[in-house]
Amino acid sequence: MTRDPAGLYPSSRDRAEAIGAWLLVAALSALLIGAVKYGSGDPDSKLYAGISARMAQQPIERWIAPEWWGFWGLDGPYQEHPIGMFVIPALLARAGYPPEQAAYAVNGFFQILSFGLMAAVAVAVMTPRDARALAWVLQLLPIAFVFRVRANQEYTMLAGLLLALYATERARRQPAWVIAMIAGFAWVLFVKGVFAFMVPLVCAVWLIARTPSRDDARRSWPVVVAVLAMPAIGALLAVAYDAAYVQVTGTSFLAAYRARQVPEGALTGGSTIARVGYQLVWYTGRVIWFAFPWSLAAMLLAWRGRAAVAVPFGGRRRDTLDESRLKPDAAGAEDRIGLQPDATAAGRVTTAMEAARGRRRPPLHERSELDTQESELETRGKSGFSRMPLRTDYDLASAPDNESSNRTVRGAWFALASSALLVIAFSLAHRKADRYIFPVYFVVAAAGAGYVMRRSPRFSAVAERLDRPWIPAAAWIVLFLLRLATIGKLPEFTFWRS
């Protein structure tokens, strides 16, 4: 049995409270952006907000062919990307919202949707409590501060990618979800064009990580078909889009777009090895900083779990611990290896739970060491794994062969493998930018944060205390108000621009 990603909250009441809090802060942010006439100093945000506002004044049949309208000192047709980024803000402006601010308000909605989907995906590979914590932890990343209140494409694209990923997990048991997979892919294609290649790649890695046996693979055949069909579906949608563009303008969008994205000689000029190597180092530095500090934990996770790489392909994990330490009669074994399960674990769990029923549990910070151990036994009995401190010599690759540890190993493998593939793929391109690997920062940070929450009792306690349905929404609106109050002039820490 695999965890249903819909089980993020313990009750429908908690789920409703979380959704209500998010809707409230989304409405409040849109109201404030329009009221103060917010505008970002970011050139891309000015461009996208401006084009959306101008599109709203055009006949809808002309929306497929927006122009530069003087932004960045350029005129003529805008052919950098398809028009997906502009449609919803233009519709909002037509409904009466301030046109120049519509793109910022819509971007806030996609931010909220992205953080919610991150938690919904993560619960498939970590405990619900830890997955819920990601919804506020990831808001504190350096990259999140850079893109806090903007009108860029990045969160709009990320939401589509996460929708496809979430649907991939759900479709493993409910094939009808393949429709949402294709919808997420189509949305990314409509917003970011060729960058949609990320969707089938990431979904394929997720599928490999989440199908440990041949039986699982056979049951997941509709998902496999959907992933394999994405490139063909993308080609058909691109041809249909180009036909509509030609009908309005008389010229081909795809020809101009290809020339812009892959200009002649872009991949052959200069030393390919030197360029790719330089960009690989450049992007790696970006990942370390923009996902900081969780990127460091992810690096530790990658090192400790390096032997688990073969697990999703049916390989055997390498045990780096002395087997004698796992024997139930080994003196002090629980203390040395972090309460690993053994042959008598069931009896100990039962004893600890029976003792716990007879007394009221004190707050975590007041518990004795014995109480803490009993709590860990009780937790292990319910969830299948125990939390262990960072200082342990425990190797991820030698995790007990149970559902929880397997799920965690596979989730970590997905995060690190998909991030590495995307960094390598974009290192091959002829140009680079922080935003190109935008999803990678969040995937790496989620892996690192999840690892720390599982290993560090202190951070786990923080996550426990802040485990309230409204906390992520409250964190988001506080950070939003901070950006608004400083008129977008908070420092945005970046480096090594070229």
C-alpha positions in Angstrom: 0.0 0.0 0.0 1.3 3.5 -0.8 0.2 6.6 0.9 -2.6 8.5 -0.8 -1.3 12.1 -1.5 -4.8 13.3 -0.7 -4.1 12.4 3.0 -2.2 15.6 3.7 -4.4 16.6 6.6 -5.7 14.4 9.4 -9.3 15.6 9.0 -11.6 17.4 6.6 -11.9 20.2 9.1 -8.2 20.9 9.0 -8.2 20.7 5.2 -11.0 23.2 5.0 -9.2 25.5 7.5 -6.0 25.4 5.4 -7.9 26.1 2.1 -9.9 28.8 3.7 -6.7 30.5 5.0 -5.1 30.4 1.6 -8.1 31.8 -0.1 -8.3 34.6 2.4 -4.7 35.7 2.0 -5.0 35.4 -1.8 -7.9 37.8 -1.8 -6.2 40.1 0.6 -3.0 40.2 -1.5 -4.9 40.9 -4.7 -6.8 43.7 -2.9 -3.7 45.3 -1.6 -1.8 45.1 -4.9 -4.6 46.9 -6.7 -5.1 49.4 -3.9 -1.4 50.6 -3.7 -0.8 50.2 -7.5 2.1 47.9 -6.8 4.8 47.6 -9.5 8.1 45.7 -9.4 11.4 47.1 -10.4 12.2 43.8 -12.1 12.4 44.3 -15.9 10.7 41.0 -16.7 7.9 41.7 -14.3 7.3 45.2 -15.9 7.3 43.5 -19.4 4.8 40.8 -18.5 2.5 43.1 -16.5 2.6 45.7 -19.3 1.9 43.2 -22.1 -1.0 41.7 -20.1 -2.5 45.2 -19.6 -2.2 46.0 -23.3 -3.7 42.7 -24.4 -6.8 43.4 -22.3 -7.5 46.3 -24.6 -7.2 44.2 -27.7 -9.9 42.1 -29.3 -9.7 38.5 -28.0 -9.0 37.1 -31.4 -5.8 39.2 -31.5 -4.6 37.9 -28.1 -2.5 35.1 -29.7 -0.2 37.7 -31.3 0.8 40.3 -28.6 3.4 42.9 -29.4 6.3 44.4 -27.5 4.5 47.8 -27.4 7.7 49.6 -26.7 8.8 47.7 -23.7 12.5 47.2 -23.4 12.7 49.6 -26.3 11.3 47.0 -28.8 8.4 47.0 -31.2 6.8 44.3 -33.4 5.4 40.9 -32.5 6.3 39.4 -29.1 7.6 35.9 -29.9 9.7 35.0 -26.8 7.1 32.5 -25.5 3.5 31.5 -26.1 0.8 33.7 -24.5 -0.2 31.5 -21.5 1.4 33.9 -19.1 -0.8 36.8 -20.2 -4.3 35.3 -20.6 -5.5 35.2 -17.0 -4.2 38.7 -16.1 -5.8 40.0 -19.3 -9.1 38.4 -18.4 -8.8 39.8 -14.8 -8.2 43.3 -16.2 -11.2 43.0 -18.5 -13.2 42.2 -15.4 -12.3 45.5 -13.9 -9.1 44.9 -11.9 -6.3 47.5 -12.4 -4.7 46.3 -15.6 -1.1 47.1 -14.7 -1.4 45.1 -11.4 -3.3 42.1 -12.7 -0.2 40.0 -13.5 1.1 40.6 -10.0 -2.2 39.4 -8.4 -2.3 36.3 -10.6 1.3 35.5 -9.8 0.4 35.5 -6.1 -2.3 33.0 -6.8 0.1 30.7 -8.6 2.6 31.1 -5.7 0.0 29.9 -3.3 -1.0 27.0 -5.6 2.6 26.0 -5.9 3.3 25.8 -2.2 0.1 23.8 -1.7 1.0 21.4 -4.4 4.5 21.0 -3.1 3.1 19.7 0.2 0.5 17.5 -1.6 3.2 15.8 -3.7 5.7 15.5 -0.7 3.2 13.6 1.5 3.6 10.6 -0.9 7.3 10.3 0.3 7.3 11.7 3.8 5.1 11.9 6.9 2.0 14.3 6.6 3.4 16.5 9.3 6.7 17.0 7.5 5.0 17.5 4.2 2.7 20.2 5.7 5.8 21.9 7.2 7.3 22.3 3.7 4.5 24.7 2.8 6.1 27.3 5.1 9.7 26.2 5.2 10.1 26.6 1.4 8.8 30.2 1.6 12.0 31.1 3.4 14.4 30.1 0.7 16.6 32.8 -0.8 15.0 32.2 -4.2 11.6 32.8 -2.7 12.7 36.2 -1.5 13.9 37.1 -5.0 10.5 36.2 -6.6 8.2 37.2 -3.8 5.9 39.7 -5.5 6.6 39.6 -9.2 4.8 39.1 -12.5 7.3 36.5 -13.8 6.5 33.1 -15.5 8.3 31.0 -12.9 5.6 30.2 -10.4 3.0 29.9 -13.2 5.3 27.3 -14.8 6.1 25.6 -11.4 2.4 25.2 -10.6 1.8 23.4 -13.9 4.8 21.1 -13.3 3.6 20.2 -9.8 0.1 19.6 -11.0 1.4 17.1 -13.6 3.6 15.5 -10.8 0.7 15.3 -8.3 -1.5 13.8 -11.0 1.2 11.3 -11.9 1.1 10.0 -8.3 -2.7 9.9 -8.2 -3.0 8.2 -11.6 -1.0 5.2 -10.3 -4.2 4.2 -8.6 -6.9 6.2 -10.4 -6.1 6.3 -14.2 -8.5 9.2 -14.8 -5.9 11.5 -13.3 -3.8 11.1 -16.5 -6.1 13.9 -17.8 -4.6 16.2 -15.1 -1.1 15.1 -16.1 -1.7 16.1 -19.7 -3.3 19.4 -18.5 -0.3 20.3 -16.4 2.0 19.5 -19.3 -0.1 21.5 -21.7 -0.2 24.5 -19.3 3.6 24.6 -19.0 3.9 24.4 -22.8 1.4 27.2 -23.1 3.3 29.4 -20.6 7.0 28.5 -21.2 7.1 26.8 -24.6 10.1 24.5 -25.0 10.7 24.4 -21.2 7.8 22.0 -21.0 10.4 19.2 -21.7 10.9 19.2 -17.9 7.4 17.8 -17.3 7.8 14.3 -18.9 11.3 14.1 -17.6 10.4 14.8 -14.0 7.2 12.7 -14.2 9.3 9.8 -15.6 11.8 10.0 -12.8 8.9 10.1 -10.2 7.3 7.1 -11.8 10.6 5.1 -11.6 11.1 6.1 -8.0 7.5 5.2 -7.0 7.2 1.8 -8.8 9.5 -0.5 -6.9 8.2 -3.8 -8.4 7.1 -5.2 -11.7 3.5 -5.5 -10.4 3.5 -1.8 -9.6 4.8 -1.1 -13.0 2.1 -3.1 -14.7 -0.6 -1.4 -12.7 0.9 2.0 -13.7 0.7 1.4 -17.4 -1.7 4.3 -18.1 0.7 6.7 -16.4 3.6 5.3 -18.5 1.6 5.8 -21.7 0.7 9.4 -20.7 4.4 10.2 -20.0 5.5 8.7 -23.3 2.7 10.5 -25.1 3.6 14.0 -23.8 6.2 14.8 -26.5 3.7 13.8 -29.3 0.9 15.8 -27.6 3.2 18.7 -27.3 4.1 18.6 -31.0 0.4 18.5 -31.9 -0.4 21.4 -29.7 2.5 23.4 -31.1 1.3 22.9 -34.6 -2.2 23.9 -33.7 -0.9 27.0 -31.9 1.2 27.9 -34.9 -1.8 27.5 -37.3 -3.9 29.8 -35.2 -1.0 32.3 -35.1 -0.6 32.2 -38.9 -4.3 32.7 -39.4 -4.1 36.0 -37.4 -0.7 37.3 -38.5 0.2 35.6 -41.7 3.6 34.5 -40.3 4.8 31.5 -38.4 5.3 31.7 -34.6 7.3 28.4 -34.5 9.9 29.6 -37.0 10.5 32.8 -35.1 10.4 31.0 -31.8 12.9 28.4 -32.9 15.3 31.1 -34.1 15.1 32.8 -30.8 15.5 29.8 -28.6 18.1 28.0 -30.7 19.8 30.5 -32.9 22.2 29.3 -35.7 25.6 28.4 -34.3 24.5 28.7 -30.7 25.4 25.2 -29.8 28.5 24.9 -32.0 30.3 28.1 -31.4 33.3 28.0 -29.1 34.4 25.1 -27.0 31.3 23.0 -26.1 33.1 21.1 -23.3 34.3 24.4 -21.7 30.9 26.0 -22.0 28.9 23.1 -20.6 31.4 22.6 -17.8 31.3 26.3 -16.9 27.5 26.3 -16.9 27.4 23.1 -14.8 29.5 24.7 -12.1 27.5 28.0 -12.4 24.1 26.2 -12.0 25.5 24.1 -9.1 26.4 27.2 -7.3 22.9 28.6 -7.8 21.4 25.5 -6.4 23.5 25.6 -3.3 22.7 29.2 -2.6 19.1 29.6 -3.7 18.1 26.4 -1.8 20.2 27.3 1.2 20.5 26.0 3.9 18.6 22.9 3.0 20.9 22.3 0.0 23.6 21.5 2.4 21.4 18.9 4.1 20.5 17.5 0.6 24.2 17.2 -0.2 24.7 15.2 3.1 21.6 13.1 2.1 23.1 12.4 -1.3 26.4 11.3 0.3 24.9 9.1 2.9 22.4 7.6 0.6 24.7 7.1 -2.4 24.3 3.3 -2.1 20.6 3.6 -2.5 20.8 4.8 -6.1 20.1 1.3 -7.3 17.0 0.8 -5.1 14.4 2.2 -7.6 15.8 -0.3 -10.2 15.4 -3.3 -8.0 19.0 -3.3 -6.7 19.9 -4.3 -3.1 20.8 -1.8 -0.6 24.3 -1.9 0.8 24.5 -2.4 4.6 27.3 -0.3 6.1 26.4 -1.2 9.7 27.7 -4.2 11.6 24.9 -6.7 11.6 25.6 -7.6 15.2 24.4 -4.1 16.1 20.9 -4.9 14.8 20.5 -8.0 17.0 17.8 -7.7 19.7 20.1 -9.1 22.4 22.9 -6.6 21.7 23.4 -4.5 24.8 22.4 -0.9 24.3 21.7 -1.5 20.6 18.8 1.0 20.6 21.0 3.8 22.0 23.8 3.2 19.5 21.7 2.9 16.3 18.8 5.3 17.0 16.2 2.7 18.0 16.3 0.5 14.9 13.5 -2.0 14.6 14.4 -5.6 15.8 12.7 -8.9 16.4 11.2 -7.7 19.8 10.2 -4.2 18.6 6.5 -5.1 18.6 6.6 -6.1 22.2 8.4 -2.9 23.2 5.9 -0.8 21.3 3.0 -2.5 23.0 4.5 -2.0 26.4 5.3 1.6 25.8 1.8 2.3 24.5 0.1 0.6 27.4 2.2 2.6 29.8 1.4 5.8 28.0 -2.4 5.2 28.3 -2.2 5.5 32.0 -0.8 9.0 32.2 -1.2 12.4 30.5 1.7 13.2 28.2 3.7 16.3 29.2 4.9 18.8 26.6 7.8 17.7 24.5 10.4 20.0 26.1 9.4 18.6 29.6 9.7 14.9 28.8 12.5 12.8 30.3 14.9 10.9 28.1 12.9 7.7 28.9 9.6 9.4 27.8 11.2 10.5 24.6 12.4 7.0 23.9 8.9 5.6 24.6 7.5 8.3 22.3 9.9 7.3 19.5 8.9 3.6 20.0 5.2 4.6 19.8 5.8 6.7 16.7 7.8 3.9 15.1 5.0 1.5 15.8 2.6 3.8 13.9 4.7 5.1 11.1 7.4 2.4 10.6 10.5 4.6 11.3 12.1 6.6 14.0 13.5 10.1 13.9 17.2 10.2 14.3 19.7 13.0 15.0 22.1 14.3 12.4 25.1 13.1 14.3 24.1 9.5 13.9 26.2 7.2 11.8 23.0 5.8 10.3 23.3 5.4 6.5 20.2 6.0 4.4 21.1 3.1 2.2 20.8 0.7 5.2 17.4 1.8 6.3 15.1 -0.9 7.5 13.2 -2.5 4.7 9.7 -1.2 5.6 7.2 1.0 3.9 8.2 4.3 5.5 11.9 4.0 5.0 11.4 2.7 1.5 9.2 5.6 0.7 11.7 8.1 2.1 14.6 6.6 0.2 12.7 6.7 -3.1 11.6 10.3 -2.4 15.2 11.3 -1.8 16.3 9.5 -4.9 13.6 11.3 -7.0 14.6 14.7 -5.7 18.3 14.2 -6.3 18.0 12.4 -9.6 15.5 14.8 -11.2 17.5 17.9 -10.0 20.7 16.5 -11.4 19.1 15.7 -14.8 17.6 19.2 -15.1 20.9 20.9 -14.1 22.7 18.9 -16.7 20.0 19.5 -19.4 20.2 23.3 -18.9 24.0 23.3 -18.8 23.9 22.1 -22.4 21.9 25.1 -23.5 23.5 28.1 -25.2 22.5 30.6 -22.5 21.8 30.5 -18.8 19.7 32.2 -16.1 18.8 31.7 -12.5 15.1 31.2 -13.4 15.7 28.4 -15.9 16.1 25.8 -13.1 13.6 27.4 -10.8 11.9 24.1 -9.9 15.2 22.6 -8.9 15.7 25.0 -6.0 12.4 23.8 -4.4 13.0 20.1 -5.0 16.4 20.1 -3.5 15.3 22.2 -0.6 12.4 19.9 0.1 14.7 16.9 0.1 17.1 18.6 2.5 14.4 19.9 4.8 12.6 16.6 4.9 15.9 14.9 5.9 16.6 17.4 8.7 13.0 17.1 10.0 13.4 13.3 10.2 16.9 13.4 11.8 16.9 16.4 14.0 14.7 16.3 17.2 15.0 20.0 17.6 13.8 21.0 14.1 11.2 18.2 14.3 9.9 19.9 17.5 9.7 23.2 15.7 7.7 21.7 12.9 5.4 20.0 15.4 4.7 23.3 17.3 4.0 25.1 14.0 1.8 22.3 12.7 -1.4 24.3 12.3 -3.5 24.4 9.1 -3.3 28.2 8.9 0.5 28.6 9.5 1.6 28.4 5.8 -0.9 31.0 4.7 0.0 33.3 7.7 3.7 33.0 6.8 2.9 33.9 3.2 0.9 37.0 3.9 3.5 38.3 6.4 6.3 37.9 3.9 4.1 39.5 1.2 3.3 42.5 3.4 7.0 42.9 4.2 7.7 43.1 0.5 4.9 45.5 -0.1 5.8 47.7 2.9 9.4 48.1 1.6 8.1 48.8 -2.0 10.1 45.8 -3.3 13.4 47.2 -2.0 14.4 44.3 0.3 17.8 43.0 -0.6 17.8 40.1 -3.0 21.0 38.2 -2.5 22.5 36.9 -5.7 26.0 36.6 -7.1 28.1 35.6 -10.1 25.8 37.0 -12.8 27.8 36.1 -15.9 
